[in-house]
Amino acid sequence: MKFLMTLFQIQDYGGIINHAENLALGMKELGHEIDFCILAPKKEVVRRHTVPKDIHQYRKLGTGYRFHQARGWYGLPKIPYLSSYHRSLFKEKCGKYDAVLWHIPVPTMSKENKNIDQWLDLYDHGTKNIAIIHDGNMPELYPHMLKVAEHFDSCVCVHESAFNSSEVLPIPRKLIVNPFDLSNSAEEDYSTRNGFAAIQVFKGWKRVDSLIKAIPHMLRGQRKIVGGEGIEYRYMTSKDKCKDKYFYEDGSRIWDVALEHGMKHIGTVPNEEVLEILKKVRLQIDPSYSKKYSEFGAHFNRTTVEAMICGAVPVATDWGMKNSKIFKPNENYIEIPAGCESTVFAEIIDNGLTDSVLWHKIRDNNRSLIQMFDQKTVASEYVSLVEGKSNTTIGKPSEKTIAKCNKNLDFFSVGHIDAIR
């Protein structure tokens, strides 16, 4: 089969990059063909002739295009869909594939998309459209997908929060997890490992500060590796704009105190380096939780699965893994109560680092669980969905979601919808 992967241009693709690249690898391993392009809200695209100075930091995997985890793809074809000519070419191109996989099914509410409605003309091309929902709060961020829902044959949701929040879509949907390369699995045992790693973007709902505050209360002698950057990292470390919540009552910074107690910050590092770190630590900590996301269920992050592949035991919050049918506390991960005191957080981590019985139990359970994330297995599920051989669930939009959809449509200067049959 032949597949076209596409997505609307955004500023930060995050885990979508890993998903697209590993899915393409899995598809090719099964003998299928994959092409890829980006949809840009422009009338024309000026092709770059200068190679990035840090091109050595770009990688090639499944799609065949170079990509950087923070900067996205380099050299990936862009379709300037404000041009009627290029819209027609795109739709003609879509007709040559068995299905079009939309990693971002509709444009985001960013300023470059304001008062633009040409995207509505991109879906009617005679080929199956499959939406991929990566976000755990679909009704809030992408309700305007209801405007074009009739053009989608089905949608894939990459985790439980995405699946449950997409129940407002009147199209068949299926939970198909993110794909991973399992060749990175490691056998280093408990005795050869030391400490923990926590590597993620510093966003508000990632709650990295809860980990930073717990570090001074943890046992010494264990590695405490924190990676990643982002808006909250800049606030946390800023000399002039550090938020009040990132200070202790005595005026000291939580960041500085954590450094004094052995925290090592490694910044943003390539994915290969992350995997090597996860092969050498006992625990991987994901302190994130979102009240909004947790209302829809578990929104586990990529690093949780990467930790399992690399032999580290994951740590996650009860809200982050809420009602998960895949991950069970003390069976597949060590649970941290959302919003708990720093001393409680530290005590749980210390126990996870020193309780070899619990550590081995969780790691052994995860050896079989990770098989469902194999990129070839995941790719085969996409193929079955396109072939109509998958069991799916059809949702129904609420009046609240329709109202939110119409509010978003005002942003794009698009006419409202009344109801979905």
C-alpha positions as CSV (number, residue, x, y, z in Angstrom):
1,M,0.0,0.0,0.0
2,K,1.0,3.6,-0.5
3,F,0.5,6.2,2.3
4,L,0.9,10.0,2.3
5,M,1.6,11.5,5.7
6,T,0.9,15.2,6.1
7,L,0.4,17.8,8.8
8,F,-0.3,21.5,9.1
9,Q,2.7,23.7,9.9
10,I,3.2,24.6,13.5
11,Q,6.1,26.0,15.6
12,D,6.9,23.0,17.8
13,Y,6.2,19.4,16.6
14,G,7.4,17.7,19.7
15,G,6.7,14.0,19.9
16,I,4.9,14.1,16.5
17,I,8.4,13.9,14.9
18,N,9.2,10.6,16.7
19,H,5.7,9.2,15.9
20,A,6.0,10.1,12.2
21,E,9.5,8.8,11.8
22,N,8.9,5.5,13.6
23,L,5.6,4.9,11.9
24,A,7.3,5.4,8.5
25,L,10.0,2.9,9.6
26,G,7.4,0.4,10.6
27,M,5.4,0.9,7.4
28,K,8.5,0.3,5.3
29,E,9.4,-2.8,7.3
30,L,6.0,-4.2,6.3
31,G,6.8,-3.4,2.6
32,H,4.6,-0.3,2.2
33,E,5.5,3.1,0.7
34,I,5.5,6.4,2.6
35,D,5.6,10.0,1.4
36,F,5.5,13.1,3.5
37,C,4.7,16.8,3.2
38,I,3.8,19.9,5.2
39,L,0.9,22.2,4.6
40,A,1.9,25.8,5.0
41,P,-0.5,28.8,5.1
42,K,1.4,30.7,2.3
43,K,0.8,31.6,-1.3
44,E,4.3,30.4,-2.2
45,V,7.2,28.7,-0.6
46,V,10.8,30.0,-0.9
47,R,13.1,27.0,-0.9
48,R,16.1,27.1,1.4
49,H,19.5,26.7,-0.3
50,T,21.6,27.2,2.7
51,V,22.3,24.1,4.8
52,P,22.0,24.6,8.6
53,K,25.3,25.0,10.3
54,D,24.4,22.3,12.8
55,I,23.2,19.9,10.1
56,H,25.4,17.2,11.8
57,Q,22.8,17.3,14.6
58,Y,20.0,16.4,12.2
59,R,19.1,12.7,11.8
60,K,17.4,10.5,9.1
61,L,15.0,7.7,9.9
62,G,11.8,6.5,8.4
63,T,10.7,9.4,6.2
64,G,14.1,9.9,4.6
65,Y,14.1,13.6,5.5
66,R,16.6,15.1,7.9
67,F,15.0,16.3,11.2
68,H,16.0,17.9,14.5
69,Q,14.1,17.2,17.6
70,A,13.8,20.9,18.5
71,R,13.7,22.5,15.0
72,G,11.6,20.0,13.0
73,W,12.3,18.7,9.5
74,Y,14.8,20.1,7.0
75,G,14.0,19.8,3.2
76,L,10.5,18.4,3.7
77,P,8.3,19.4,0.8
78,K,5.9,22.3,1.8
79,I,2.5,22.8,0.1
80,P,1.6,26.6,0.1
81,Y,-2.2,25.9,0.3
82,L,-3.2,29.6,0.0
83,S,-2.5,29.1,-3.7
84,S,-5.5,27.4,-5.5
85,Y,-3.0,25.9,-8.0
86,H,-1.0,24.2,-5.2
87,R,-4.2,23.1,-3.5
88,S,-5.2,21.4,-6.7
89,L,-1.8,19.7,-7.0
90,F,-2.0,18.5,-3.4
91,K,-5.5,16.9,-3.9
92,E,-4.3,15.3,-7.2
93,K,-1.3,13.9,-5.3
94,C,-3.6,12.5,-2.6
95,G,-5.6,10.6,-5.1
96,K,-2.5,8.4,-5.8
97,Y,-2.4,6.9,-2.3
98,D,-4.4,4.3,-0.4
99,A,-4.8,6.7,2.5
100,V,-3.7,10.1,3.8
101,L,-2.5,10.1,7.4
102,W,-3.0,13.6,9.0
103,H,-0.7,14.1,12.0
104,I,-2.3,17.5,12.6
105,P,-5.7,17.2,11.0
106,V,-6.7,20.9,11.1
107,P,-4.8,24.2,11.4
108,T,-4.0,25.5,14.9
109,M,-5.3,28.8,16.4
110,S,-2.0,30.6,15.7
111,K,-1.8,34.2,14.3
112,E,-0.6,33.1,10.9
113,N,-3.8,31.1,10.4
114,K,-6.2,33.9,11.4
115,N,-9.0,34.6,8.8
116,I,-7.8,31.7,6.6
117,D,-10.4,29.3,5.3
118,Q,-8.6,27.7,2.3
119,W,-7.7,24.6,4.4
120,L,-11.4,23.5,4.0
121,D,-10.6,22.7,0.4
122,L,-7.9,20.1,1.1
123,Y,-9.8,17.1,2.2
124,D,-12.1,16.2,-0.7
125,H,-9.8,14.2,-3.0
126,G,-11.3,10.7,-3.3
127,T,-8.8,9.0,-0.9
128,K,-9.3,7.9,2.6
129,N,-8.4,10.4,5.3
130,I,-7.2,9.2,8.7
131,A,-6.8,11.8,11.5
132,I,-4.2,11.2,14.1
133,I,-5.0,12.7,17.5
134,H,-1.9,13.4,19.6
135,D,-3.4,15.8,22.1
136,G,-5.3,14.7,25.2
137,N,-7.7,17.7,25.2
138,M,-9.1,17.5,21.7
139,P,-12.4,19.3,22.4
140,E,-10.6,22.4,23.6
141,L,-7.9,22.7,21.0
142,Y,-9.3,21.2,17.8
143,P,-13.1,21.2,17.9
144,H,-13.2,22.9,14.5
145,M,-12.4,19.5,13.1
146,L,-16.1,19.0,13.3
147,K,-16.4,21.3,10.2
148,V,-14.5,18.7,8.1
149,A,-15.3,15.5,10.0
150,E,-17.4,14.2,7.0
151,H,-14.2,13.9,5.0
152,F,-12.4,11.6,7.5
153,D,-12.9,7.9,7.4
154,S,-11.6,7.4,10.9
155,C,-9.2,8.7,13.5
156,V,-6.3,7.2,15.4
157,C,-5.7,8.3,19.1
158,V,-2.2,7.7,20.4
159,H,-3.1,7.5,24.1
160,E,-6.1,7.0,26.3
161,S,-6.7,10.7,27.1
162,A,-6.7,11.4,23.3
163,F,-9.1,8.5,22.7
164,N,-11.6,9.5,25.4
165,S,-11.5,13.2,24.6
166,S,-12.1,12.4,20.9
167,E,-15.5,10.9,21.7
168,V,-16.9,14.2,20.4
169,L,-16.0,13.2,16.9
170,P,-18.7,11.6,14.8
171,I,-16.3,9.3,13.0
172,P,-14.9,5.8,13.8
173,R,-11.9,6.0,16.2
174,K,-9.3,3.6,17.5
175,L,-6.6,3.7,20.2
176,I,-3.3,2.9,18.5
177,V,-0.3,3.7,20.6
178,N,2.8,5.6,19.6
179,P,5.3,3.5,17.6
180,F,8.9,2.9,19.0
181,D,12.0,1.2,17.8
182,L,12.5,-1.7,20.3
183,S,16.0,-2.4,19.1
184,N,17.2,0.0,21.8
185,S,16.2,-2.4,24.6
186,A,18.9,-2.9,27.3
187,E,19.8,-5.7,29.7
188,E,21.8,-3.8,32.2
189,D,20.5,-4.9,35.6
190,Y,19.7,-3.2,38.9
191,S,23.2,-3.5,40.3
192,T,24.8,-1.7,37.3
193,R,22.4,1.2,37.3
194,N,22.3,4.3,39.5
195,G,19.9,7.1,40.1
196,F,17.1,8.6,38.0
197,A,16.6,10.7,34.9
198,A,13.8,13.1,34.2
199,I,13.9,14.5,30.7
200,Q,11.0,16.6,29.2
201,V,10.0,20.0,28.1
202,F,9.5,22.4,31.0
203,K,5.9,23.4,30.6
204,G,3.5,24.3,33.4
205,W,1.6,21.0,33.3
206,K,4.8,19.0,33.2
207,R,5.3,20.0,36.9
208,V,9.1,19.8,36.8
209,D,9.2,22.1,39.7
210,S,7.6,19.4,41.9
211,L,10.6,17.2,41.2
212,I,13.1,20.0,41.7
213,K,11.7,20.8,45.1
214,A,11.9,17.1,46.1
215,I,15.5,16.6,45.2
216,P,17.0,18.2,48.4
217,H,15.1,15.6,50.4
218,M,16.4,12.6,48.5
219,L,19.2,10.3,49.4
220,R,22.7,11.3,48.4
221,G,24.9,9.1,46.3
222,Q,22.3,8.5,43.5
223,R,22.5,10.3,40.1
224,K,19.9,13.0,39.7
225,I,19.7,13.8,36.0
226,V,17.3,16.4,34.8
227,G,17.1,17.3,31.1
228,G,15.1,19.6,28.8
229,E,14.4,23.2,28.6
230,G,11.3,25.4,27.9
231,I,9.4,28.4,29.1
232,E,9.3,27.3,32.8
233,Y,13.0,26.5,32.7
234,R,13.7,30.0,31.6
235,Y,11.5,31.4,34.4
236,M,13.0,29.0,37.0
237,T,16.6,30.1,36.2
238,S,16.0,33.7,35.2
239,K,17.8,36.3,37.3
240,D,15.1,39.0,36.8
241,K,11.9,37.1,35.9
242,C,11.9,34.1,38.2
243,K,8.4,33.3,39.4
244,D,7.6,33.6,43.1
245,K,6.7,29.9,43.3
246,Y,10.3,29.0,42.3
247,F,11.7,30.5,45.5
248,Y,11.7,29.2,49.0
249,E,10.6,31.3,51.9
250,D,14.2,32.2,52.8
251,G,14.7,33.7,49.3
252,S,16.8,30.9,47.9
253,R,15.9,29.5,44.5
254,I,14.6,25.9,44.3
255,W,16.8,25.5,41.2
256,D,20.0,26.5,43.0
257,V,19.2,24.4,46.0
258,A,18.6,21.3,43.8
259,L,22.0,21.9,42.1
260,E,23.6,22.0,45.6
261,H,22.0,18.6,46.4
262,G,23.4,16.8,43.4
263,M,21.0,17.6,40.5
264,K,22.7,17.6,37.1
265,H,21.0,19.6,34.3
266,I,22.0,18.4,30.9
267,G,19.7,20.7,28.8
268,T,18.2,19.6,25.5
269,V,20.0,16.5,24.2
270,P,19.5,14.3,21.1
271,N,17.2,11.3,21.5
272,E,20.1,8.9,21.1
273,E,21.7,10.4,24.2
274,V,18.4,10.2,26.1
275,L,18.2,6.5,25.4
276,E,21.8,5.9,26.5
277,I,21.0,7.7,29.8
278,L,17.9,5.6,30.4
279,K,20.0,2.5,30.0
280,K,22.2,3.5,33.0
281,V,19.6,4.8,35.5
282,R,17.1,2.8,37.7
283,L,14.2,5.2,37.4
284,Q,12.7,7.6,34.8
285,I,10.5,10.3,36.4
286,D,7.6,12.0,34.7
287,P,6.1,14.4,37.2
288,S,3.5,15.8,34.8
289,Y,-0.3,16.0,35.4
290,S,-3.1,18.1,34.1
291,K,-6.5,18.3,35.7
292,K,-8.0,18.9,32.2
293,Y,-6.2,16.0,30.6
294,S,-6.9,13.7,33.5
295,E,-10.6,14.2,33.1
296,F,-10.2,12.2,29.9
297,G,-7.8,9.5,31.2
298,A,-4.1,8.6,31.0
299,H,-1.8,10.9,29.0
300,F,1.4,9.0,29.3
301,N,4.5,10.6,27.7
302,R,6.9,9.1,25.2
303,T,9.8,9.0,27.7
304,T,7.7,6.6,29.8
305,V,7.8,4.0,27.0
306,E,11.4,4.8,26.2
307,A,12.3,4.1,29.8
308,M,10.6,0.7,29.6
309,I,12.4,-0.2,26.4
310,C,15.8,0.9,27.9
311,G,15.2,-1.1,31.1
312,A,14.5,1.8,33.5
313,V,11.4,1.7,35.7
314,P,9.0,4.6,35.0
315,V,7.6,6.9,37.7
316,A,4.4,8.8,37.0
317,T,1.6,10.6,38.8
318,D,-1.8,9.2,39.6
319,W,-3.4,11.9,37.5
320,G,-1.1,11.4,34.6
321,M,-2.0,7.7,34.5
322,K,-5.6,8.1,35.6
323,N,-7.8,5.1,34.8
324,S,-5.2,3.7,32.4
325,K,-6.1,0.3,31.0
326,I,-2.5,-0.2,29.8
327,F,-0.3,0.9,32.7
328,K,-1.0,-0.2,36.3
329,P,0.6,1.3,39.4
330,N,3.2,-0.9,41.1
331,E,2.9,-3.3,38.2
332,N,4.2,-1.1,35.3
333,Y,5.2,2.1,37.1
334,I,5.8,3.6,40.5
335,E,3.0,6.1,41.4
336,I,3.4,9.6,42.8
337,P,0.3,11.3,44.2
338,A,-0.3,14.5,42.2
339,G,0.5,17.6,44.3
340,C,2.0,15.7,47.2
341,E,4.5,17.2,49.6
342,S,8.1,17.3,48.5
343,T,9.1,15.0,51.3
344,V,6.5,12.4,50.2
345,F,7.7,12.7,46.6
346,A,11.4,12.2,47.7
347,E,10.5,9.2,49.9
348,I,8.8,7.4,47.0
349,I,11.7,8.0,44.8
350,D,14.2,6.8,47.4
351,N,12.2,3.7,47.9
352,G,12.0,3.1,44.1
353,L,15.8,3.4,43.9
354,T,16.6,1.0,46.8
355,D,13.8,-1.6,46.7
356,S,15.3,-4.1,44.3
357,V,12.3,-6.5,44.6
358,L,9.8,-3.9,43.5
359,W,12.2,-2.7,40.8
360,H,12.7,-6.2,39.3
361,K,8.9,-6.9,39.5
362,I,8.0,-3.8,37.5
363,R,10.8,-4.3,35.0
364,D,9.8,-7.9,34.3
365,N,6.2,-6.9,33.8
366,N,7.2,-4.3,31.3
367,R,9.2,-6.7,29.1
368,S,6.1,-8.1,27.5
369,L,4.1,-4.9,27.7
370,I,6.4,-2.9,25.4
371,Q,5.7,-5.3,22.5
372,M,2.5,-3.4,21.7
373,F,4.6,-0.3,21.0
374,D,6.8,-2.0,18.4
375,Q,6.8,0.2,15.3
376,K,6.0,-2.7,13.0
377,T,3.1,-3.8,15.2
378,V,1.7,-0.3,15.3
379,A,2.1,0.1,11.5
380,S,0.2,-3.1,11.0
381,E,-2.7,-1.7,13.0
382,Y,-2.8,1.4,10.8
383,V,-3.0,-0.9,7.7
384,S,-5.8,-2.9,9.3
385,L,-7.7,0.3,10.0
386,V,-7.3,1.5,6.4
387,E,-8.5,-1.9,5.2
388,G,-11.6,-1.7,7.4
389,K,-10.6,-4.7,9.5
390,S,-10.4,-2.9,12.9
391,N,-13.0,-2.6,15.6
392,T,-13.7,1.1,16.1
393,T,-16.0,3.3,18.2
394,I,-18.0,6.2,16.9
395,G,-18.6,9.3,19.1
396,K,-21.1,12.1,19.1
397,P,-20.4,15.8,19.6
398,S,-22.1,17.6,22.5
399,E,-23.7,21.0,22.2
400,K,-20.8,22.4,24.2
401,T,-18.3,21.1,21.7
402,I,-20.3,22.4,18.8
403,A,-20.4,25.9,20.4
404,K,-16.6,25.7,21.0
405,C,-16.2,24.6,17.3
406,N,-18.2,27.6,16.1
407,K,-16.1,30.0,18.3
408,N,-13.0,28.6,16.7
409,L,-14.5,28.9,13.2
410,D,-14.9,32.6,13.9
411,F,-11.1,32.8,14.2
412,F,-10.8,31.4,10.7
413,S,-13.7,33.5,9.4
414,V,-15.5,30.3,8.5
415,G,-19.3,29.7,8.7
416,H,-20.8,28.0,11.7
417,I,-22.2,24.4,11.9
418,D,-25.6,23.8,13.3
419,A,-25.5,20.2,14.3
420,I,-23.8,16.9,13.4
421,R,-26.1,14.1,12.3
